[in-house]
Amino acid sequence: MKMTRSFILAAFTALCSVLTAQDTSENLPFKNIPEYPNTFNEGTVAARLVDALGFRFYWATEGLTKKDLDYKPNDDSRSTIETIDHIYGLSKIIVNSTLQKNNEQQKENLSYQELRQNTLKNLKKASDILRQSQDISQFTIKFGSTEYPFWNQINGPISDAIWHCGQIAINRRSSGNPINAKVNHFLGQVSN
């Protein structure tokens, strides 16, 4: 009887974990790129750049297995999970800039799902703030007493994160789990 209860409890817990993971994935931003705005200004263009990053990150990291996460092309490179962790750090710099907050070096021990969710949420928050702004020069990158203009956001964290999404895409193809072939990066959509 105890074994049956333990088995039922374990099965229920596993089912809840799967359902939660599916529900969480469905509710994450950037499954598709949002509709583009009717106006071009510095805020809408910067937001669209972050949206493109979010879309690429969403699909580069969707459905990764332990084998995919552990994969690295050679001993001198990062594994896929280490690359995801790095992109998460970059997403914190991006969102902190839009929140006008200082960046602090804090090592967090997060799971793949937490890294993915937090990265996408950071990018969504940053994109929403940028989209509403008429003056993005206020969104400097702050490291202690050192401050960098928004220009460094473009050639720094945003471009770096896009670059690393490509690395994840290559890694997962090499580990036998390529990105969904229906993803259209040009349109920012997934065809049916």
Order of alpha helices (4+ residues) and beta strands (2+ residues): alpha-alpha-alpha-alpha-alpha-beta-beta-alpha-alpha-beta-beta
